[in-house]
Amino acid sequence: MQQVSLSEEIFWQAINSRDTSLDGVFFYGVHSTHIYCRPSCPSRKPNRNQVIFFRKSEEAEAAGYRPCKRCQPQYSIAPNSAYAKVLATCRYIEAQVEHIPTLAELGAHVSTSPAHLQRIFKQITGVTPFQYADVCRMERFKKRLKQGDTIANALYETGYGASSRLYEKAPQQLGMTPASYQKHGQGETIRYAIASSPLGEILVAATTRGLCCVRLGETATALLEELKQEFAGASLQSGDDELYAWTQALVDYLSGRSICPSLPLDVQATVFQLLVWEALRKIPIGSTASYSDIAQAIAQPKSVRAVARACATNPVALVIPCHRVVQKDGGLGGYRWGVSRKEALLNLEQGLGRGE
């Protein structure tokens, strides 16, 4: 690091006092370990002759230093923030492939009391650490099935202690039994209904557990063909009274007669998609959020592009309101069912939000 001699004493004092106010202003590397940290890092203080200073984390990594696992200097958020602790917790959970870590184990990993960690984790992600770990485990199981692994082997390799635990959770997390999922939904029955709305034709499809598809389009024929392609292994049948009631509720919403109904969902998703979609459902009607806002909300501030992809792959229009996510500069951004529909939806919701 060049031309820092006048500041080095101040930097060294900041390290000794673990001064959080200088986090992001500089970073320090330790020669003996080749690890770099923030000034506030809780790790044991190094000897002064072992320390080198950097202005940016990228400079430290370019010089061959690895980021500290405790203070995580590679991230822009402060290590003592709730977001950073939740992010570190998520990463630790994802790394435990053979068991679901206890709350006490997680608290010890991020130097936080279990009760406090539980509280901030739920506030930021919308789920508990156990729920997040459970979804991670299911995602690993699904991946093994897709790769051709047997159910029995995938069951135990992903940390399920007994098959009964998996089958208890399968309807909520797989949307079908493991055997059915392995066969791409073969044997599943999906009801569907198509209706006209102010924004074009709307297709609504559901399993016995909830909505699996809501789409907007130009023609009923095209929408039905897309549904048949997506659920090629399932048996499609016309909707019943319940599904027609849900469809009418969505048409009423698109007509400005009511707010968007809260309906049960049965969607396939990765852990990341679930986190994004849950964050979308928390955006108040009449309001918008940027892609970076959502990335911050799920404690993954560098995942803006991935957030955009999760919005683009949302299978349930309206109910998961991906139309409420806009660009940071206020631009509308993209929308799976057309930017003109997105603009119309936002205008509609502004009126609903004001009670018009």
C-alpha positions as CSV (number, residue, x, y, z in Angstrom):
1,M,0.0,0.0,0.0
2,Q,1.5,3.3,-1.1
3,Q,1.7,6.7,0.7
4,V,0.1,5.7,3.9
5,S,3.0,6.3,6.3
6,L,1.3,9.4,7.9
7,S,-1.9,7.4,8.5
8,E,-0.4,4.1,9.6
9,E,-0.3,5.1,13.3
10,I,-3.9,6.0,13.2
11,F,-4.8,2.8,11.4
12,W,-2.8,0.8,14.0
13,Q,-4.7,2.5,16.9
14,A,-8.0,1.7,15.1
15,I,-7.0,-2.0,15.0
16,N,-6.1,-2.0,18.7
17,S,-9.4,-0.3,19.7
18,R,-11.4,-2.3,17.1
19,D,-12.8,1.0,15.8
20,T,-15.9,0.3,13.7
21,S,-16.0,3.9,12.3
22,L,-13.0,3.1,10.1
23,D,-14.5,-0.1,8.7
24,G,-14.4,0.3,4.9
25,V,-11.8,3.1,5.1
26,F,-8.9,0.7,5.2
27,F,-8.1,-3.0,5.7
28,Y,-5.1,-4.7,7.2
29,G,-3.3,-7.9,6.2
30,V,-1.3,-10.2,8.4
31,H,2.0,-11.5,6.9
32,S,2.1,-14.7,8.9
33,T,-1.4,-15.9,8.0
34,H,-1.9,-14.1,4.7
35,I,-5.4,-13.1,5.9
36,Y,-6.8,-9.6,5.7
37,C,-9.4,-8.0,8.1
38,R,-11.4,-5.0,8.9
39,P,-10.1,-2.7,11.7
40,S,-13.0,-3.9,14.0
41,C,-12.3,-7.6,13.6
42,P,-12.7,-9.5,16.9
43,S,-9.8,-11.8,16.1
44,R,-6.7,-11.8,18.2
45,K,-4.6,-8.7,17.5
46,P,-1.5,-9.3,15.4
47,N,2.0,-8.0,16.1
48,R,2.6,-4.6,14.5
49,N,5.5,-5.9,12.4
50,Q,3.2,-8.5,10.8
51,V,0.7,-5.9,9.6
52,I,0.3,-4.3,6.1
53,F,-2.5,-1.8,5.2
54,F,-4.7,-1.7,2.2
55,R,-7.3,0.9,1.1
56,K,-9.6,-1.6,-0.6
57,S,-10.4,-5.2,-0.1
58,E,-9.6,-5.8,-3.8
59,E,-6.0,-4.6,-3.2
60,A,-5.6,-7.1,-0.4
61,E,-6.9,-10.0,-2.5
62,A,-4.7,-8.9,-5.5
63,A,-1.7,-9.1,-3.1
64,G,-2.6,-12.7,-2.2
65,Y,-4.4,-12.2,1.1
66,R,-7.6,-14.2,1.9
67,P,-10.6,-12.6,3.6
68,C,-11.1,-13.3,7.3
69,K,-13.9,-15.7,8.0
70,R,-14.9,-13.8,11.2
71,C,-15.2,-10.2,10.0
72,Q,-15.8,-11.0,6.3
73,P,-14.1,-7.9,4.9
74,Q,-15.0,-8.8,1.3
75,Y,-18.6,-7.6,1.9
76,S,-19.6,-4.0,1.9
77,I,-21.8,-4.2,4.9
78,A,-20.2,-3.8,8.4
79,P,-19.4,-7.1,10.2
80,N,-21.2,-6.1,13.4
81,S,-24.5,-5.3,11.5
82,A,-27.4,-7.6,11.7
83,Y,-27.3,-8.2,7.9
84,A,-23.7,-9.4,8.1
85,K,-24.4,-11.8,10.9
86,V,-27.4,-13.2,9.1
87,L,-25.4,-13.5,5.9
88,A,-22.6,-15.4,7.8
89,T,-25.2,-17.6,9.3
90,C,-26.7,-18.4,5.9
91,R,-23.3,-19.3,4.5
92,Y,-22.5,-21.6,7.5
93,I,-25.9,-23.3,7.2
94,E,-25.3,-24.0,3.5
95,A,-21.9,-25.5,4.2
96,Q,-23.3,-28.1,6.7
97,V,-24.4,-30.9,4.3
98,E,-24.7,-33.7,6.9
99,H,-26.8,-32.0,9.6
100,I,-28.9,-29.0,10.5
101,P,-26.9,-26.9,12.9
102,T,-28.5,-26.0,16.2
103,L,-29.3,-22.4,17.1
104,A,-26.5,-22.5,19.8
105,E,-24.0,-23.7,17.2
106,L,-25.0,-20.9,14.8
107,G,-24.9,-18.3,17.6
108,A,-21.4,-19.4,18.5
109,H,-20.2,-19.2,14.9
110,V,-21.3,-15.5,14.5
111,S,-20.6,-14.5,18.2
112,T,-24.2,-13.7,18.9
113,S,-26.7,-15.1,21.5
114,P,-29.0,-17.7,20.1
115,A,-32.1,-15.7,21.0
116,H,-30.8,-12.5,19.3
117,L,-29.7,-14.5,16.2
118,Q,-33.1,-16.1,15.9
119,R,-34.8,-12.7,16.2
120,I,-32.7,-10.8,13.6
121,F,-32.6,-13.8,11.2
122,K,-36.4,-14.0,11.1
123,Q,-36.7,-10.2,10.8
124,I,-34.3,-10.0,7.8
125,T,-35.1,-13.3,5.9
126,G,-38.7,-13.9,6.9
127,V,-37.8,-17.5,8.1
128,T,-36.1,-19.0,11.1
129,P,-32.5,-20.4,10.8
130,F,-34.0,-23.9,11.1
131,Q,-36.5,-23.3,8.3
132,Y,-33.7,-21.9,6.1
133,A,-31.6,-25.0,6.8
134,D,-34.5,-27.3,6.1
135,V,-35.0,-25.7,2.7
136,C,-31.3,-26.0,2.0
137,R,-31.5,-29.7,2.8
138,M,-34.5,-30.2,0.6
139,E,-32.7,-28.4,-2.2
140,R,-29.7,-30.7,-2.0
141,F,-32.1,-33.7,-2.0
142,K,-33.9,-32.4,-5.1
143,K,-30.5,-31.9,-6.9
144,R,-29.5,-35.5,-6.2
145,L,-32.8,-36.7,-7.6
146,K,-32.3,-34.7,-10.8
147,Q,-28.8,-36.2,-11.1
148,G,-30.4,-39.7,-11.1
149,D,-29.6,-40.7,-7.5
150,T,-31.9,-43.1,-5.8
151,I,-34.4,-41.8,-3.3
152,A,-32.9,-43.9,-0.5
153,N,-29.3,-42.8,-1.2
154,A,-30.3,-39.1,-1.7
155,L,-32.3,-39.3,1.6
156,Y,-29.3,-40.2,3.8
157,E,-26.6,-38.3,1.9
158,T,-28.5,-35.0,2.5
159,G,-29.0,-35.5,6.2
160,Y,-32.4,-36.9,6.7
161,G,-32.4,-39.2,9.7
162,A,-35.5,-41.1,8.6
163,S,-37.6,-41.3,5.5
164,S,-40.7,-40.3,7.5
165,R,-39.2,-36.8,8.0
166,L,-38.7,-36.4,4.3
167,Y,-42.2,-37.5,3.3
168,E,-43.8,-35.3,6.0
169,K,-42.2,-32.2,4.4
170,A,-42.5,-33.3,0.7
171,P,-45.9,-31.7,0.0
172,Q,-44.8,-28.3,1.3
173,Q,-41.3,-28.3,-0.2
174,L,-41.4,-30.4,-3.3
175,G,-45.0,-29.8,-4.2
176,M,-45.3,-33.5,-4.7
177,T,-43.9,-36.8,-3.3
178,P,-40.2,-37.4,-3.9
179,A,-41.0,-40.2,-6.4
180,S,-43.4,-37.9,-8.3
181,Y,-40.8,-35.1,-8.4
182,Q,-38.1,-37.5,-9.7
183,K,-40.5,-38.2,-12.6
184,H,-41.0,-34.5,-13.4
185,G,-44.5,-34.4,-11.9
186,Q,-45.8,-37.4,-13.6
187,G,-49.1,-38.4,-11.9
188,E,-49.8,-34.9,-10.5
189,T,-53.2,-33.4,-11.2
190,I,-53.3,-29.7,-12.0
191,R,-56.5,-27.7,-12.3
192,Y,-56.6,-24.7,-14.6
193,A,-58.9,-21.8,-15.5
194,I,-58.5,-19.0,-18.1
195,A,-60.4,-15.7,-18.0
196,S,-60.3,-12.3,-19.7
197,S,-59.0,-9.2,-17.7
198,P,-58.2,-5.6,-18.4
199,L,-54.5,-6.7,-18.9
200,G,-55.3,-9.6,-21.3
201,E,-56.0,-13.2,-20.8
202,I,-55.1,-14.7,-17.4
203,L,-54.3,-18.4,-16.7
204,V,-54.5,-19.7,-13.2
205,A,-53.4,-23.2,-12.4
206,A,-53.2,-25.1,-9.1
207,T,-52.5,-28.4,-7.4
208,T,-54.5,-29.5,-4.4
209,R,-52.0,-27.6,-2.3
210,G,-52.1,-24.2,-4.0
211,L,-51.3,-22.1,-7.0
212,C,-48.5,-23.4,-9.2
213,C,-48.9,-21.0,-12.1
214,V,-50.4,-17.6,-12.8
215,R,-49.7,-16.1,-16.3
216,L,-50.8,-13.2,-18.4
217,G,-50.9,-13.4,-22.1
218,E,-52.6,-12.4,-25.4
219,T,-54.6,-15.5,-26.1
220,A,-56.1,-18.4,-24.1
221,T,-54.7,-20.9,-26.7
222,A,-51.1,-19.7,-26.2
223,L,-51.4,-19.7,-22.4
224,L,-52.8,-23.3,-22.3
225,E,-50.1,-24.5,-24.7
226,E,-47.4,-23.1,-22.4
227,L,-49.0,-24.8,-19.4
228,K,-49.1,-28.2,-21.2
229,Q,-45.4,-27.8,-22.0
230,E,-44.4,-26.8,-18.5
231,F,-46.3,-29.6,-16.8
232,A,-46.0,-32.3,-19.5
233,G,-46.0,-35.1,-17.0
234,A,-49.1,-34.0,-15.1
235,S,-52.8,-34.5,-15.8
236,L,-54.5,-31.2,-16.6
237,Q,-58.2,-30.7,-16.0
238,S,-60.6,-27.8,-15.9
239,G,-60.9,-25.9,-12.7
240,D,-63.4,-26.5,-9.9
241,D,-65.4,-23.9,-7.9
242,E,-62.5,-23.1,-5.7
243,L,-60.1,-22.3,-8.6
244,Y,-62.8,-20.3,-10.4
245,A,-63.2,-18.2,-7.2
246,W,-59.5,-17.6,-7.1
247,T,-59.4,-16.6,-10.7
248,Q,-62.3,-14.2,-10.3
249,A,-60.6,-12.6,-7.3
250,L,-57.5,-12.0,-9.5
251,V,-59.7,-10.5,-12.3
252,D,-61.4,-8.2,-9.7
253,Y,-58.0,-7.1,-8.6
254,L,-56.9,-6.4,-12.2
255,S,-60.1,-4.5,-12.7
256,G,-59.4,-2.2,-9.7
257,R,-62.2,-3.5,-7.6
258,S,-60.1,-5.1,-4.8
259,I,-56.5,-5.6,-3.7
260,C,-54.6,-8.7,-4.8
261,P,-55.9,-11.7,-2.8
262,S,-53.6,-13.7,-0.6
263,L,-53.7,-17.2,-2.0
264,P,-51.9,-20.5,-1.1
265,L,-48.9,-21.4,-3.3
266,D,-47.3,-24.6,-4.5
267,V,-44.2,-23.5,-6.4
268,Q,-40.9,-25.1,-7.2
269,A,-37.9,-23.0,-6.2
270,T,-34.3,-22.9,-5.0
271,V,-33.5,-21.5,-1.6
272,F,-32.5,-18.2,-3.1
273,Q,-35.7,-17.9,-5.1
274,L,-37.8,-18.6,-2.1
275,L,-36.0,-15.8,-0.2
276,V,-36.4,-13.3,-3.0
277,W,-40.1,-14.2,-3.5
278,E,-40.9,-13.9,0.2
279,A,-39.2,-10.5,0.2
280,L,-41.3,-9.4,-2.8
281,R,-44.5,-10.4,-1.0
282,K,-43.6,-7.9,1.8
283,I,-43.5,-4.9,-0.5
284,P,-46.7,-2.9,0.4
285,I,-49.3,-2.3,-2.3
286,G,-48.7,1.0,-4.0
287,S,-44.9,0.8,-3.3
288,T,-41.9,-0.3,-5.2
289,A,-38.4,-1.6,-4.3
290,S,-35.2,-1.7,-6.4
291,Y,-33.4,-4.9,-7.1
292,S,-30.6,-3.8,-4.8
293,D,-33.2,-3.2,-2.1
294,I,-34.3,-6.8,-2.3
295,A,-30.7,-8.0,-2.4
296,Q,-30.1,-6.1,0.9
297,A,-33.4,-7.4,2.4
298,I,-32.2,-11.0,1.9
299,A,-28.7,-10.2,3.3
300,Q,-27.0,-10.8,0.0
301,P,-26.2,-7.3,-1.2
302,K,-24.0,-8.4,-4.1
303,S,-26.7,-10.6,-5.6
304,V,-28.6,-7.9,-7.6
305,R,-28.4,-9.7,-10.9
306,A,-29.5,-13.0,-9.3
307,V,-32.4,-11.1,-7.7
308,A,-33.4,-9.9,-11.2
309,R,-33.3,-13.5,-12.5
310,A,-35.4,-14.7,-9.6
311,C,-38.0,-12.1,-10.5
312,A,-37.9,-13.1,-14.1
313,T,-38.5,-16.8,-13.3
314,N,-41.5,-16.1,-10.9
315,P,-44.1,-18.6,-12.0
316,V,-47.0,-16.9,-10.1
317,A,-47.7,-13.4,-11.5
318,L,-49.5,-10.9,-9.3
319,V,-49.6,-13.1,-6.2
320,I,-45.8,-12.9,-6.0
321,P,-45.6,-9.3,-7.0
322,C,-42.4,-9.1,-9.0
323,H,-43.9,-6.2,-10.9
324,R,-43.2,-4.0,-7.8
325,V,-39.4,-4.3,-8.3
326,V,-37.9,-1.5,-10.4
327,Q,-34.5,-0.2,-11.3
328,K,-32.5,1.8,-8.9
329,D,-32.9,5.0,-11.0
330,G,-36.6,4.6,-11.1
331,G,-36.8,2.9,-14.5
332,L,-39.4,0.1,-14.8
333,G,-36.8,-2.6,-15.8
334,G,-38.0,-5.9,-17.4
335,Y,-41.2,-7.9,-16.7
336,R,-41.9,-11.5,-17.8
337,W,-45.4,-10.6,-19.0
338,G,-44.5,-7.3,-20.7
339,V,-43.3,-3.9,-19.5
340,S,-46.6,-2.3,-20.5
341,R,-48.5,-4.6,-18.1
342,K,-46.0,-3.8,-15.4
343,E,-46.6,-0.1,-15.8
344,A,-50.4,-0.7,-15.8
345,L,-50.1,-2.8,-12.6
346,L,-48.1,-0.1,-10.8
347,N,-50.5,2.6,-11.8
348,L,-53.4,0.4,-10.7
349,E,-51.8,-0.3,-7.3
350,Q,-51.0,3.3,-6.6
351,G,-54.8,4.0,-6.9
352,L,-55.7,1.0,-4.7
353,G,-53.1,2.1,-2.2
354,R,-54.8,5.5,-1.9
355,G,-58.2,3.8,-1.7
356,E,-59.4,5.2,-5.0
